[in-house]
Amino acid sequence: MSDLFPTPSPADWRVLAEKALKDRPLESLVHLDADGLAVRPLYAGVSGITAISAPRLSDADGRAWDVRTLIEGDDPEEINAAALADLEGGAASILLKGAILSDSEPLSRALDGVALELAAVGLDAGLDGPDAANALAVAAKGSPRAKLMFHMDPLSAFAETGAAPRSIEEHLTLAANTAARHAGAYPEASFFLASGRVAHEAGGSIAQELGFAAANAVALIRAAVAAGMTAEATLRGTVLGVSVDQEYFDGLAKVRALRLIWRSIGKAFGVETPAVIEARSSRRMLAARDPWPNLLRLTAAGFAGAVGGADAVVLDGLSRANGRSDAFARRQARNTQAVLMEEAHLGRVDDPAAGSWFLDARTRDLAEAGWAEFQRIEGEGGLIIALRTGDIQDRVAAARAEREAALAGGRAQLVGVTKFVDPDPRPAPFEAEAGAEPRTGGDACEPLIPIRFAAPFETQEWEAGQ
């Protein structure tokens, strides 16, 4: 068999590559990403690449990963109908966002009929996370084994809005005290979401997102330990948050890299617990003018989360760039994951990227770059100080500018936006969303404002058509 199909060597490849390139140098095939990491055209065993294993350890009711649906709204009855429909339609857990989180009474109505010991319920409440956590704890009274996900993440909320009604240290302490108060009553609960998504959505690089997530996790763990929780309970009660977009190889490598970074954090605290990772689809990749190509982007994001080993995957609706996802958009998001899981069988193999020279090398490179960014933040005094001084914001702005220049110059493309543009796009349904004013008076920093890379091109097209 080896005589019929000889294994080519890197030298054999080099000869053929140089012939195909003609006058171009072989080095022209090497690409540098936003973090300055080299992406080479060929990876092989002789490169000395170390194999990496970063599988997910959770099992969501017999399925490979948790299909998580985000429901946004203010009316309890409407939220309740949507939650029951999504759970019946294939979702395993739900995330809630909106005015219903302000008090236990509307939240209890929104969760009427939801079996809290079977379906996990999470919150997206920003700086009001402790109040929402208290409301959820009351709503779940009588279900001590409820799978609650308080998802308190005050530092991300502060970074995005650039304002807080108290000092951010007070918000962090309040979140930690709230977690400590509910830890005994709800042993199945998770308390914190250590996310780096705010850096991604503002245009940051992968290493900047990973470094933010790591620094966020460390700040939360330290605050919780100071509030009386053990390091083990805190690490077990922390969920890591990351964004995945249409760049699915980088996305899945990012998820795997975050798992490696978590191992290092656990060792530093003397507790080794498996990472629990929630991957949410990127909003900066979405188009508003023509929302239908977003289905392709969201499918690629779901693929990245699933193959990368995320424990839970949250996909936005295709029209999320225009407003809140309606029932149709959420159904499309659920069905996308159902196809990936039940028809493409992406979860049948643990860590399917393991053994790929390219993906193992990319995972290692991203983990090391993310860890270096985390060390830089710690060297700047920690995440809070680095946000106040604007050091993080400056680095994110540089990465964003580089990506914007690549799109403007044609070195990068967005399907349906800069390439293969539909001159007469069809709208997709969505629900109106009222913008929330940041609450000021206590603390401030330069905000990491979410962006969409498609926005400048859509404005040009809309203005040209008027």
C-alpha positions as a Markdown table, in Angstrom:
| # | Residue | x | y | z |
|---|---|---|---|---|
| 1 | Met | 0.0 | 0.0 | 0.0 |
| 2 | Ser | 2.9 | 2.4 | 0.8 |
| 3 | Asp | 4.3 | 1.8 | -2.7 |
| 4 | Leu | 1.0 | 2.6 | -4.3 |
| 5 | Phe | 0.4 | 5.8 | -2.2 |
| 6 | Pro | 3.8 | 7.1 | -1.1 |
| 7 | Thr | 3.7 | 9.7 | 1.7 |
| 8 | Pro | 5.0 | 13.0 | 0.3 |
| 9 | Ser | 7.6 | 14.9 | 2.4 |
| 10 | Pro | 7.6 | 18.6 | 3.2 |
| 11 | Ala | 10.4 | 18.9 | 0.7 |
| 12 | Asp | 8.2 | 17.3 | -2.0 |
| 13 | Trp | 5.5 | 19.8 | -1.2 |
| 14 | Arg | 7.9 | 22.7 | -1.4 |
| 15 | Val | 8.9 | 21.8 | -4.9 |
| 16 | Leu | 5.3 | 21.7 | -6.1 |
| 17 | Ala | 4.4 | 24.8 | -4.2 |
| 18 | Glu | 7.2 | 26.9 | -5.7 |
| 19 | Lys | 6.3 | 25.7 | -9.1 |
| 20 | Ala | 2.7 | 26.7 | -8.6 |
| 21 | Leu | 3.6 | 30.1 | -7.2 |
| 22 | Lys | 5.9 | 30.9 | -10.1 |
| 23 | Asp | 7.4 | 34.3 | -9.3 |
| 24 | Arg | 5.9 | 34.6 | -5.8 |
| 25 | Pro | 8.0 | 33.6 | -2.8 |
| 26 | Leu | 6.9 | 30.7 | -0.6 |
| 27 | Glu | 6.7 | 33.1 | 2.3 |
| 28 | Ser | 3.8 | 34.8 | 0.7 |
| 29 | Leu | 1.6 | 31.9 | 1.8 |
| 30 | Val | 2.3 | 32.7 | 5.5 |
| 31 | His | -0.5 | 34.8 | 7.0 |
| 32 | Leu | -0.2 | 36.9 | 10.2 |
| 33 | Asp | -3.4 | 37.3 | 12.2 |
| 34 | Ala | -4.5 | 40.2 | 14.4 |
| 35 | Asp | -2.3 | 38.9 | 17.2 |
| 36 | Gly | 0.7 | 38.6 | 15.0 |
| 37 | Leu | 0.5 | 34.8 | 15.0 |
| 38 | Ala | 1.7 | 33.1 | 11.9 |
| 39 | Val | -0.7 | 30.8 | 10.0 |
| 40 | Arg | 1.4 | 28.6 | 7.7 |
| 41 | Pro | 0.4 | 26.9 | 4.5 |
| 42 | Leu | 1.5 | 23.5 | 5.7 |
| 43 | Tyr | 1.7 | 21.6 | 9.0 |
| 44 | Ala | 3.3 | 18.3 | 9.5 |
| 45 | Gly | 4.5 | 15.9 | 12.2 |
| 46 | Val | 8.1 | 16.9 | 11.5 |
| 47 | Ser | 7.2 | 20.4 | 12.7 |
| 48 | Gly | 7.3 | 19.2 | 16.2 |
| 49 | Ile | 3.7 | 20.0 | 17.0 |
| 50 | Thr | 2.5 | 18.6 | 20.3 |
| 51 | Ala | -0.9 | 16.8 | 20.3 |
| 52 | Ile | -3.5 | 18.4 | 22.4 |
| 53 | Ser | -6.6 | 16.9 | 24.0 |
| 54 | Ala | -9.3 | 19.4 | 25.1 |
| 55 | Pro | -12.6 | 17.5 | 25.1 |
| 56 | Arg | -15.8 | 18.6 | 26.7 |
| 57 | Leu | -16.8 | 16.6 | 29.7 |
| 58 | Ser | -20.5 | 17.4 | 30.1 |
| 59 | Asp | -23.4 | 15.5 | 28.7 |
| 60 | Ala | -26.6 | 17.5 | 28.2 |
| 61 | Asp | -29.3 | 14.9 | 28.7 |
| 62 | Gly | -27.6 | 12.4 | 26.5 |
| 63 | Arg | -26.8 | 14.9 | 23.8 |
| 64 | Ala | -23.3 | 16.1 | 23.0 |
| 65 | Trp | -23.8 | 19.7 | 24.0 |
| 66 | Asp | -26.5 | 21.9 | 25.5 |
| 67 | Val | -28.6 | 23.7 | 22.9 |
| 68 | Arg | -29.3 | 27.0 | 24.7 |
| 69 | Thr | -31.8 | 29.5 | 23.6 |
| 70 | Leu | -31.8 | 33.3 | 24.3 |
| 71 | Ile | -35.2 | 34.8 | 25.0 |
| 72 | Glu | -35.4 | 38.6 | 25.3 |
| 73 | Gly | -38.4 | 40.5 | 26.4 |
| 74 | Asp | -40.3 | 42.3 | 29.0 |
| 75 | Asp | -43.8 | 40.7 | 29.2 |
| 76 | Pro | -43.9 | 37.6 | 31.5 |
| 77 | Glu | -46.7 | 35.8 | 29.6 |
| 78 | Glu | -44.9 | 36.3 | 26.2 |
| 79 | Ile | -41.6 | 35.1 | 27.7 |
| 80 | Asn | -43.3 | 32.1 | 29.3 |
| 81 | Ala | -44.9 | 31.1 | 26.0 |
| 82 | Ala | -41.6 | 31.5 | 24.2 |
| 83 | Ala | -39.7 | 29.5 | 26.8 |
| 84 | Leu | -42.1 | 26.6 | 26.7 |
| 85 | Ala | -42.1 | 26.5 | 22.9 |
| 86 | Asp | -38.4 | 26.6 | 22.7 |
| 87 | Leu | -37.9 | 23.9 | 25.3 |
| 88 | Glu | -40.5 | 21.7 | 23.5 |
| 89 | Gly | -38.8 | 22.5 | 20.2 |
| 90 | Gly | -35.4 | 21.1 | 21.2 |
| 91 | Ala | -33.7 | 23.6 | 23.5 |
| 92 | Ala | -32.2 | 22.1 | 26.6 |
| 93 | Ser | -31.8 | 25.4 | 28.5 |
| 94 | Ile | -32.8 | 29.0 | 28.3 |
| 95 | Leu | -31.2 | 32.4 | 28.9 |
| 96 | Leu | -33.5 | 35.3 | 29.9 |
| 97 | Lys | -32.9 | 39.0 | 29.3 |
| 98 | Gly | -35.2 | 41.9 | 29.8 |
| 99 | Ala | -37.4 | 43.7 | 32.4 |
| 100 | Ile | -38.8 | 40.4 | 33.7 |
| 101 | Leu | -35.6 | 40.0 | 35.6 |
| 102 | Ser | -36.3 | 43.0 | 37.8 |
| 103 | Asp | -38.4 | 41.1 | 40.4 |
| 104 | Ser | -39.3 | 37.6 | 41.4 |
| 105 | Glu | -43.0 | 38.0 | 40.6 |
| 106 | Pro | -42.8 | 38.6 | 36.9 |
| 107 | Leu | -39.9 | 36.1 | 36.6 |
| 108 | Ser | -42.0 | 33.4 | 38.4 |
| 109 | Arg | -44.8 | 34.0 | 35.9 |
| 110 | Ala | -42.3 | 33.8 | 33.0 |
| 111 | Leu | -41.0 | 30.4 | 34.3 |
| 112 | Asp | -44.5 | 28.9 | 35.0 |
| 113 | Gly | -44.5 | 25.3 | 33.8 |
| 114 | Val | -40.7 | 25.2 | 33.3 |
| 115 | Ala | -39.2 | 22.2 | 35.2 |
| 116 | Leu | -36.2 | 23.9 | 36.8 |
| 117 | Glu | -34.6 | 20.7 | 37.9 |
| 118 | Leu | -34.5 | 19.5 | 34.3 |
| 119 | Ala | -34.0 | 22.7 | 32.2 |
| 120 | Ala | -31.3 | 25.1 | 33.2 |
| 121 | Val | -32.3 | 28.7 | 33.4 |
| 122 | Gly | -29.8 | 31.5 | 33.1 |
| 123 | Leu | -29.7 | 35.3 | 33.3 |
| 124 | Asp | -28.3 | 38.1 | 31.3 |
| 125 | Ala | -28.8 | 41.1 | 33.6 |
| 126 | Gly | -25.6 | 43.1 | 33.3 |
| 127 | Leu | -24.8 | 45.1 | 36.4 |
| 128 | Asp | -28.2 | 44.2 | 37.9 |
| 129 | Gly | -27.0 | 40.6 | 38.0 |
| 130 | Pro | -27.2 | 40.2 | 41.8 |
| 131 | Asp | -30.8 | 41.5 | 41.9 |
| 132 | Ala | -31.8 | 39.2 | 39.1 |
| 133 | Ala | -30.0 | 36.3 | 40.9 |
| 134 | Asn | -32.1 | 37.0 | 44.0 |
| 135 | Ala | -35.2 | 37.1 | 41.9 |
| 136 | Leu | -34.4 | 33.8 | 40.3 |
| 137 | Ala | -33.6 | 32.2 | 43.7 |
| 138 | Val | -37.0 | 33.2 | 44.9 |
| 139 | Ala | -38.7 | 32.0 | 41.8 |
| 140 | Ala | -37.0 | 28.6 | 42.2 |
| 141 | Lys | -37.9 | 28.2 | 45.8 |
| 142 | Gly | -39.1 | 24.6 | 46.4 |
| 143 | Ser | -36.7 | 23.2 | 43.8 |
| 144 | Pro | -33.4 | 22.8 | 45.6 |
| 145 | Arg | -31.9 | 20.9 | 42.8 |
| 146 | Ala | -32.7 | 23.5 | 40.2 |
| 147 | Lys | -30.1 | 24.0 | 37.6 |
| 148 | Leu | -29.8 | 27.8 | 37.9 |
| 149 | Met | -27.3 | 29.8 | 36.0 |
| 150 | Phe | -27.0 | 33.2 | 37.7 |
| 151 | His | -24.4 | 34.3 | 35.1 |
| 152 | Met | -23.2 | 37.3 | 37.1 |
| 153 | Asp | -20.6 | 39.2 | 35.0 |
| 154 | Pro | -20.3 | 42.8 | 36.3 |
| 155 | Leu | -16.9 | 43.5 | 34.7 |
| 156 | Ser | -18.2 | 42.8 | 31.2 |
| 157 | Ala | -21.2 | 45.0 | 31.7 |
| 158 | Phe | -19.0 | 47.8 | 33.0 |
| 159 | Ala | -16.6 | 47.5 | 30.1 |
| 160 | Glu | -19.4 | 47.6 | 27.5 |
| 161 | Thr | -21.3 | 50.5 | 29.0 |
| 162 | Gly | -18.4 | 52.4 | 30.4 |
| 163 | Ala | -20.4 | 53.4 | 33.4 |
| 164 | Ala | -21.7 | 52.0 | 36.7 |
| 165 | Pro | -24.0 | 53.4 | 39.5 |
| 166 | Arg | -21.4 | 52.3 | 42.1 |
| 167 | Ser | -17.7 | 51.7 | 42.0 |
| 168 | Ile | -17.0 | 48.5 | 40.0 |
| 169 | Glu | -15.3 | 47.0 | 43.0 |
| 170 | Glu | -18.6 | 47.3 | 44.9 |
| 171 | His | -20.4 | 45.6 | 42.1 |
| 172 | Leu | -17.9 | 42.8 | 42.1 |
| 173 | Thr | -18.2 | 42.4 | 45.8 |
| 174 | Leu | -22.0 | 42.4 | 45.6 |
| 175 | Ala | -21.9 | 39.7 | 43.0 |
| 176 | Ala | -19.6 | 37.6 | 45.1 |
| 177 | Asn | -21.7 | 38.0 | 48.3 |
| 178 | Thr | -24.8 | 37.1 | 46.3 |
| 179 | Ala | -23.2 | 33.9 | 45.1 |
| 180 | Ala | -22.0 | 33.0 | 48.6 |
| 181 | Arg | -25.5 | 33.5 | 50.0 |
| 182 | His | -27.2 | 31.2 | 47.4 |
| 183 | Ala | -24.4 | 28.5 | 47.1 |
| 184 | Gly | -25.8 | 26.4 | 49.9 |
| 185 | Ala | -29.4 | 26.5 | 48.9 |
| 186 | Tyr | -28.8 | 25.6 | 45.2 |
| 187 | Pro | -25.9 | 23.1 | 45.0 |
| 188 | Glu | -26.6 | 22.6 | 41.2 |
| 189 | Ala | -26.3 | 26.3 | 40.4 |
| 190 | Ser | -23.5 | 28.2 | 38.7 |
| 191 | Phe | -22.9 | 31.7 | 39.8 |
| 192 | Phe | -20.5 | 33.6 | 37.5 |
| 193 | Leu | -20.0 | 34.1 | 33.8 |
| 194 | Ala | -16.4 | 34.9 | 33.1 |
| 195 | Ser | -16.7 | 36.1 | 29.5 |
| 196 | Gly | -14.4 | 37.8 | 27.1 |
| 197 | Arg | -17.2 | 38.4 | 24.6 |
| 198 | Val | -17.2 | 42.2 | 25.2 |
| 199 | Ala | -13.7 | 42.4 | 23.7 |
| 200 | His | -14.7 | 40.4 | 20.7 |
| 201 | Glu | -17.9 | 42.4 | 20.0 |
| 202 | Ala | -15.9 | 45.6 | 20.2 |
| 203 | Gly | -13.6 | 44.3 | 17.4 |
| 204 | Gly | -10.9 | 42.7 | 19.5 |
| 205 | Ser | -8.6 | 39.9 | 18.5 |
| 206 | Ile | -8.8 | 36.3 | 19.7 |
| 207 | Ala | -6.0 | 36.7 | 22.2 |
| 208 | Gln | -7.6 | 39.9 | 23.6 |
| 209 | Glu | -10.9 | 38.0 | 24.1 |
| 210 | Leu | -9.2 | 35.1 | 25.7 |
| 211 | Gly | -7.1 | 37.3 | 27.9 |
| 212 | Phe | -10.1 | 39.3 | 29.0 |
| 213 | Ala | -12.0 | 36.1 | 29.9 |
| 214 | Ala | -9.1 | 34.8 | 32.0 |
| 215 | Ala | -8.6 | 38.1 | 33.8 |
| 216 | Asn | -12.4 | 38.3 | 34.4 |
| 217 | Ala | -12.4 | 34.8 | 35.8 |
| 218 | Val | -9.5 | 35.5 | 38.2 |
| 219 | Ala | -11.2 | 38.7 | 39.4 |
| 220 | Leu | -14.4 | 36.9 | 40.1 |
| 221 | Ile | -12.7 | 34.0 | 41.8 |
| 222 | Arg | -10.7 | 36.3 | 44.1 |
| 223 | Ala | -13.8 | 38.2 | 45.0 |
| 224 | Ala | -15.8 | 35.1 | 45.8 |
| 225 | Val | -13.0 | 33.6 | 47.9 |
| 226 | Ala | -12.9 | 36.9 | 49.8 |
| 227 | Ala | -16.7 | 36.6 | 50.3 |
| 228 | Gly | -16.2 | 33.2 | 52.0 |
| 229 | Met | -16.6 | 30.7 | 49.2 |
| 230 | Thr | -14.0 | 28.1 | 48.7 |
| 231 | Ala | -11.8 | 28.1 | 45.6 |
| 232 | Glu | -13.2 | 24.8 | 44.6 |
| 233 | Ala | -16.8 | 25.9 | 44.9 |
| 234 | Thr | -16.0 | 29.1 | 43.0 |
| 235 | Leu | -14.3 | 27.4 | 40.1 |
| 236 | Arg | -17.1 | 24.9 | 39.8 |
| 237 | Gly | -19.6 | 27.7 | 39.8 |
| 238 | Thr | -17.9 | 29.7 | 37.1 |
| 239 | Val | -18.9 | 29.4 | 33.4 |
| 240 | Leu | -16.5 | 30.7 | 30.8 |
| 241 | Gly | -18.0 | 32.8 | 27.9 |
| 242 | Val | -16.6 | 33.1 | 24.4 |
| 243 | Ser | -17.8 | 34.2 | 21.0 |
| 244 | Val | -17.7 | 32.1 | 17.8 |
| 245 | Asp | -18.1 | 33.6 | 14.4 |
| 246 | Gln | -18.0 | 32.5 | 10.7 |
| 247 | Glu | -14.2 | 31.8 | 11.0 |
| 248 | Tyr | -14.9 | 28.3 | 12.2 |
| 249 | Phe | -11.3 | 27.0 | 12.4 |
| 250 | Asp | -10.3 | 29.9 | 14.5 |
| 251 | Gly | -13.5 | 29.6 | 16.5 |
| 252 | Leu | -13.1 | 26.0 | 17.4 |
| 253 | Ala | -9.4 | 26.5 | 18.2 |
| 254 | Lys | -10.4 | 29.4 | 20.4 |
| 255 | Val | -12.8 | 27.2 | 22.5 |
| 256 | Arg | -10.1 | 24.6 | 22.9 |
| 257 | Ala | -7.5 | 27.2 | 23.8 |
| 258 | Leu | -9.9 | 28.6 | 26.5 |
| 259 | Arg | -10.0 | 25.1 | 28.0 |
| 260 | Leu | -6.2 | 25.0 | 28.2 |
| 261 | Ile | -6.1 | 28.4 | 29.8 |
| 262 | Trp | -8.7 | 27.3 | 32.4 |
| 263 | Arg | -6.4 | 24.4 | 33.4 |
| 264 | Ser | -3.6 | 26.9 | 34.2 |
| 265 | Ile | -6.0 | 29.1 | 36.2 |
| 266 | Gly | -7.2 | 26.1 | 38.2 |
| 267 | Lys | -3.6 | 25.0 | 39.0 |
| 268 | Ala | -2.8 | 28.5 | 40.2 |
| 269 | Phe | -5.7 | 28.3 | 42.7 |
| 270 | Gly | -4.8 | 24.7 | 43.6 |
| 271 | Val | -8.0 | 23.3 | 42.3 |
| 272 | Glu | -8.4 | 21.4 | 39.0 |
| 273 | Thr | -12.0 | 21.4 | 37.8 |
| 274 | Pro | -13.1 | 20.9 | 34.2 |
| 275 | Ala | -14.0 | 24.1 | 32.3 |
| 276 | Val | -17.6 | 24.7 | 31.5 |
| 277 | Ile | -17.8 | 26.8 | 28.3 |
| 278 | Glu | -20.7 | 28.7 | 26.9 |
| 279 | Ala | -20.1 | 29.7 | 23.2 |
| 280 | Arg | -22.4 | 32.4 | 21.9 |
| 281 | Ser | -22.6 | 33.5 | 18.2 |
| 282 | Ser | -20.9 | 36.7 | 17.3 |
| 283 | Arg | -23.0 | 39.8 | 16.7 |
| 284 | Arg | -20.2 | 41.8 | 15.1 |
| 285 | Met | -20.4 | 39.3 | 12.1 |
| 286 | Leu | -24.1 | 39.9 | 11.4 |
| 287 | Ala | -25.6 | 41.9 | 8.6 |
| 288 | Ala | -28.7 | 44.1 | 8.9 |
| 289 | Arg | -29.5 | 45.0 | 5.3 |
| 290 | Asp | -29.6 | 41.4 | 4.0 |
| 291 | Pro | -30.1 | 39.1 | 7.1 |
| 292 | Trp | -30.5 | 35.8 | 5.2 |
| 293 | Pro | -26.7 | 35.2 | 4.7 |
| 294 | Asn | -26.5 | 35.4 | 8.5 |
| 295 | Leu | -27.9 | 31.8 | 8.4 |
| 296 | Leu | -24.6 | 30.7 | 6.8 |
| 297 | Arg | -22.6 | 32.6 | 9.4 |
| 298 | Leu | -24.6 | 31.3 | 12.3 |
| 299 | Thr | -24.2 | 27.7 | 11.0 |
| 300 | Ala | -20.5 | 28.2 | 10.8 |
| 301 | Ala | -20.5 | 29.6 | 14.4 |
| 302 | Gly | -22.5 | 26.6 | 15.6 |
| 303 | Phe | -20.1 | 24.3 | 13.9 |
| 304 | Ala | -17.1 | 26.0 | 15.7 |
| 305 | Gly | -18.8 | 25.7 | 19.1 |
| 306 | Ala | -19.8 | 22.1 | 18.6 |
| 307 | Val | -16.5 | 20.8 | 17.2 |
| 308 | Gly | -14.4 | 23.0 | 19.5 |
| 309 | Gly | -16.1 | 21.3 | 22.5 |
| 310 | Ala | -18.3 | 24.0 | 24.0 |
| 311 | Asp | -20.6 | 22.7 | 26.7 |
| 312 | Ala | -23.4 | 25.0 | 25.6 |
| 313 | Val | -24.0 | 26.8 | 22.3 |
| 314 | Val | -26.2 | 29.9 | 22.0 |
| 315 | Leu | -27.0 | 31.0 | 18.4 |
| 316 | Asp | -28.7 | 34.3 | 17.8 |
| 317 | Gly | -31.6 | 34.7 | 15.3 |
| 318 | Leu | -30.7 | 35.6 | 11.7 |
| 319 | Ser | -32.3 | 39.1 | 12.2 |
| 320 | Arg | -30.6 | 40.0 | 15.5 |
| 321 | Ala | -28.7 | 42.9 | 13.9 |
| 322 | Asn | -32.1 | 44.6 | 13.5 |
| 323 | Gly | -33.7 | 43.8 | 16.8 |
| 324 | Arg | -34.7 | 41.0 | 19.1 |
| 325 | Ser | -35.2 | 37.6 | 17.7 |
| 326 | Asp | -38.8 | 36.6 | 17.2 |
| 327 | Ala | -40.2 | 33.0 | 17.3 |
| 328 | Phe | -39.3 | 32.3 | 13.7 |
| 329 | Ala | -35.7 | 33.4 | 14.2 |
| 330 | Arg | -35.3 | 31.4 | 17.4 |
| 331 | Arg | -36.7 | 28.3 | 15.7 |
| 332 | Gln | -34.2 | 28.7 | 12.9 |
| 333 | Ala | -31.4 | 29.0 | 15.5 |
| 334 | Arg | -32.6 | 25.8 | 17.3 |
| 335 | Asn | -33.0 | 23.9 | 14.1 |
| 336 | Thr | -29.5 | 24.8 | 13.0 |
| 337 | Gln | -28.2 | 23.2 | 16.1 |
| 338 | Ala | -30.5 | 20.2 | 15.7 |
| 339 | Val | -29.1 | 19.6 | 12.2 |
| 340 | Leu | -25.5 | 19.9 | 13.4 |
| 341 | Met | -26.1 | 17.5 | 16.3 |
| 342 | Glu | -28.6 | 15.0 | 15.0 |
| 343 | Glu | -27.9 | 14.9 | 11.2 |
| 344 | Ala | -24.3 | 16.0 | 10.9 |
| 345 | His | -23.4 | 14.1 | 14.2 |
| 346 | Leu | -20.8 | 16.6 | 15.2 |
| 347 | Gly | -20.9 | 15.4 | 18.8 |
| 348 | Arg | -20.3 | 11.7 | 18.2 |
| 349 | Val | -16.5 | 12.1 | 18.6 |
| 350 | Asp | -14.9 | 13.7 | 21.7 |
| 351 | Asp | -12.6 | 16.6 | 20.6 |
| 352 | Pro | -12.7 | 15.8 | 16.8 |
| 353 | Ala | -10.0 | 18.5 | 16.2 |
| 354 | Ala | -7.4 | 16.5 | 18.2 |
| 355 | Gly | -4.7 | 15.1 | 16.0 |
| 356 | Ser | -4.9 | 17.8 | 13.3 |
| 357 | Trp | -1.5 | 19.3 | 13.1 |
| 358 | Phe | -2.9 | 22.7 | 12.0 |
| 359 | Leu | -5.7 | 22.8 | 14.7 |
| 360 | Asp | -3.4 | 21.6 | 17.5 |
| 361 | Ala | -0.8 | 24.2 | 16.5 |
| 362 | Arg | -3.4 | 26.9 | 16.2 |
| 363 | Thr | -5.0 | 25.9 | 19.6 |
| 364 | Arg | -1.6 | 26.1 | 21.3 |
| 365 | Asp | -0.7 | 29.4 | 19.6 |
| 366 | Leu | -4.0 | 31.0 | 20.7 |
| 367 | Ala | -3.7 | 29.6 | 24.2 |
| 368 | Glu | -0.2 | 31.1 | 24.6 |
| 369 | Ala | -1.2 | 34.4 | 23.1 |
| 370 | Gly | -4.3 | 34.6 | 25.3 |
| 371 | Trp | -2.3 | 33.8 | 28.4 |
| 372 | Ala | 0.2 | 36.5 | 27.4 |
| 373 | Glu | -2.6 | 39.0 | 27.1 |
| 374 | Phe | -3.9 | 37.8 | 30.5 |
| 375 | Gln | -0.4 | 38.3 | 32.1 |
| 376 | Arg | -0.3 | 41.8 | 30.5 |
| 377 | Ile | -3.6 | 42.7 | 32.1 |
| 378 | Glu | -2.5 | 41.4 | 35.4 |
| 379 | Gly | 0.8 | 43.4 | 35.1 |
| 380 | Glu | -1.3 | 46.5 | 34.5 |
| 381 | Gly | -2.9 | 46.0 | 37.8 |
| 382 | Gly | -5.7 | 43.6 | 36.9 |
| 383 | Leu | -8.8 | 44.0 | 34.8 |
| 384 | Ile | -10.5 | 46.8 | 36.6 |
| 385 | Ile | -7.4 | 49.1 | 36.5 |
| 386 | Ala | -6.6 | 48.1 | 32.9 |
| 387 | Leu | -10.2 | 49.2 | 31.9 |
| 388 | Arg | -10.0 | 52.5 | 33.8 |
| 389 | Thr | -6.6 | 53.4 | 32.3 |
| 390 | Gly | -7.9 | 52.5 | 28.8 |
| 391 | Asp | -5.0 | 50.1 | 28.1 |
| 392 | Ile | -7.4 | 47.3 | 27.0 |
| 393 | Gln | -9.5 | 49.6 | 24.9 |
| 394 | Asp | -6.5 | 50.9 | 23.0 |
| 395 | Arg | -5.4 | 47.4 | 22.1 |
| 396 | Val | -8.9 | 46.4 | 21.0 |
| 397 | Ala | -9.2 | 49.6 | 18.9 |
| 398 | Ala | -6.0 | 48.7 | 17.1 |
| 399 | Ala | -7.2 | 45.2 | 16.3 |
| 400 | Arg | -10.6 | 46.6 | 15.1 |
| 401 | Ala | -8.9 | 49.1 | 12.9 |
| 402 | Glu | -6.8 | 46.4 | 11.3 |
| 403 | Arg | -9.9 | 44.3 | 10.5 |
| 404 | Glu | -11.8 | 47.3 | 9.2 |
| 405 | Ala | -8.9 | 48.2 | 6.9 |
| 406 | Ala | -8.8 | 44.6 | 5.5 |
| 407 | Leu | -12.5 | 44.8 | 4.7 |
| 408 | Ala | -12.2 | 48.2 | 3.2 |
| 409 | Gly | -9.3 | 47.2 | 1.1 |
| 410 | Gly | -10.8 | 43.9 | -0.2 |
| 411 | Arg | -8.3 | 41.7 | 1.7 |
| 412 | Ala | -11.2 | 40.3 | 3.7 |
| 413 | Gln | -14.8 | 39.8 | 2.6 |
| 414 | Leu | -18.3 | 39.5 | 4.1 |
| 415 | Val | -20.7 | 37.4 | 2.0 |
| 416 | Gly | -23.8 | 39.4 | 1.1 |
| 417 | Val | -22.1 | 42.6 | 2.3 |
| 418 | Thr | -18.9 | 43.2 | 0.4 |
| 419 | Lys | -19.2 | 40.2 | -2.0 |
| 420 | Phe | -22.2 | 38.5 | -3.7 |
| 421 | Val | -24.4 | 41.4 | -2.7 |
| 422 | Asp | -28.1 | 41.0 | -3.3 |
| 423 | Pro | -29.4 | 44.2 | -4.9 |
| 424 | Asp | -32.9 | 43.6 | -3.7 |
| 425 | Pro | -32.7 | 41.8 | -0.3 |
| 426 | Arg | -35.7 | 40.4 | 1.5 |
| 427 | Pro | -36.4 | 41.5 | 5.1 |
| 428 | Ala | -36.6 | 39.0 | 7.9 |
| 429 | Pro | -39.0 | 39.4 | 10.9 |
| 430 | Phe | -37.7 | 40.8 | 14.2 |
| 431 | Glu | -39.0 | 42.5 | 17.3 |
| 432 | Ala | -38.3 | 46.1 | 18.2 |
| 433 | Glu | -35.8 | 46.7 | 21.0 |
| 434 | Ala | -35.5 | 49.8 | 23.1 |
| 435 | Gly | -32.0 | 51.0 | 23.9 |
| 436 | Ala | -31.0 | 51.1 | 27.5 |
| 437 | Glu | -29.4 | 54.1 | 29.0 |
| 438 | Pro | -26.2 | 53.4 | 31.0 |
| 439 | Arg | -26.5 | 54.0 | 34.7 |
| 440 | Thr | -23.9 | 56.5 | 35.8 |
| 441 | Gly | -22.7 | 58.1 | 39.1 |
| 442 | Gly | -20.3 | 55.6 | 40.6 |
| 443 | Asp | -17.6 | 54.6 | 38.1 |
| 444 | Ala | -16.5 | 55.1 | 34.6 |
| 445 | Cys | -14.2 | 53.9 | 31.9 |
| 446 | Glu | -13.9 | 54.2 | 28.1 |
| 447 | Pro | -16.6 | 51.8 | 26.8 |
| 448 | Leu | -15.9 | 48.8 | 24.6 |
| 449 | Ile | -18.8 | 49.6 | 22.3 |
| 450 | Pro | -20.2 | 46.7 | 20.3 |
| 451 | Ile | -19.7 | 47.1 | 16.5 |
| 452 | Arg | -20.8 | 45.4 | 13.3 |
| 453 | Phe | -18.2 | 45.1 | 10.6 |
| 454 | Ala | -21.0 | 45.2 | 8.0 |
| 455 | Ala | -22.4 | 48.6 | 9.1 |
| 456 | Pro | -20.3 | 51.0 | 7.1 |
| 457 | Phe | -20.9 | 49.1 | 3.8 |
| 458 | Glu | -24.7 | 48.9 | 4.5 |
| 459 | Thr | -24.9 | 52.6 | 5.1 |
| 460 | Gln | -23.1 | 53.3 | 1.8 |
| 461 | Glu | -25.5 | 51.0 | -0.1 |
| 462 | Trp | -28.6 | 52.4 | 1.5 |
| 463 | Glu | -27.6 | 55.9 | 0.9 |
| 464 | Ala | -26.7 | 55.2 | -2.7 |
| 465 | Gly | -30.1 | 53.6 | -3.3 |
| 466 | Gln | -32.0 | 56.6 | -2.0 |
